Amino acid sequence: MNLGLSGWLTKATIRSPLTPLFLLAALAAGLVALVTIPREEEPQISVPMVDITVRADGLRAPDAVELVTKPLETVVRAIDGVEHT
């Protein structure tokens, strides 16, 4: 019976006395990584973004764009530090 490459490799791995050593080395490396890698529950990530909500009851969408959104974008763009609106 021809085992092929994968069968030969599997057979060699099962019979090798080094296989348990490789397993223990992998577990040790995982434990070292678990202990040494810093982690935080709540990382301090600051996303500089603002959502502005404006009610325009009774206006249709095209009217709201012209009467509310465009003037508001002009005012917001005038603020120092605003890069994108």
C-alpha positions in Angstrom: 0.0 0.0 0.0 1.4 3.4 -1.0 0.9 6.0 1.7 2.1 9.0 -0.2 3.7 12.0 1.2 1.1 12.9 3.8 0.9 9.2 5.0 4.6 8.9 5.3 4.9 12.2 7.2 2.1 11.2 9.6 3.7 7.8 10.2 7.1 9.4 10.9 5.5 12.0 13.3 3.6 9.3 15.3 6.7 7.1 15.7 9.1 10.0 16.5 10.2 10.4 20.1 10.6 14.2 19.4 6.8 14.7 18.9 6.0 15.1 22.6 9.0 17.5 22.9 7.6 19.7 20.1 4.2 19.7 21.8 5.7 20.7 25.2 7.8 23.4 23.5 4.7 24.8 21.7 2.8 24.9 25.0 5.7 26.6 26.8 5.9 29.2 24.0 2.2 29.9 24.3 2.3 30.3 28.0 5.3 32.7 27.7 3.4 34.7 25.1 0.3 34.8 27.3 2.2 36.1 30.3 4.4 38.6 28.5 2.0 40.3 26.0 0.4 43.3 27.6 -3.4 43.5 27.4 -6.1 45.9 28.6 -9.8 45.5 29.1 -10.6 48.9 27.8 -7.8 50.3 25.6 -7.6 54.1 25.4 -8.4 54.7 21.8 -9.5 58.2 20.9 -11.5 58.7 17.7 -11.9 62.4 17.0 -15.4 62.4 15.6 -18.6 64.2 16.3 -22.2 63.4 15.2 -24.5 66.4 14.8 -28.2 65.7 14.8 -30.7 68.4 13.7 -34.5 68.1 13.6 -36.2 69.7 10.7 -39.8 68.7 11.1 -42.0 69.3 8.1 -39.2 69.7 5.6 -38.8 67.4 2.6 -35.3 65.9 2.1 -34.2 68.3 -0.7 -35.4 71.3 1.4 -33.6 70.1 4.5 -30.4 69.8 2.5 -30.6 73.3 1.2 -31.9 75.0 4.4 -30.2 73.0 7.2 -27.4 70.8 6.0 -25.4 73.1 3.7 -25.4 76.1 6.1 -24.5 73.8 9.0 -21.6 72.3 7.1 -20.3 75.8 6.3 -20.3 76.7 10.0 -18.6 73.4 11.0 -15.9 73.7 8.4 -15.0 77.2 9.8 -14.0 75.5 13.1 -10.2 75.2 13.5 -9.0 71.6 13.3 -12.0 70.2 11.3 -10.6 68.2 8.4 -13.6 66.5 7.0 -17.3 67.1 7.0 
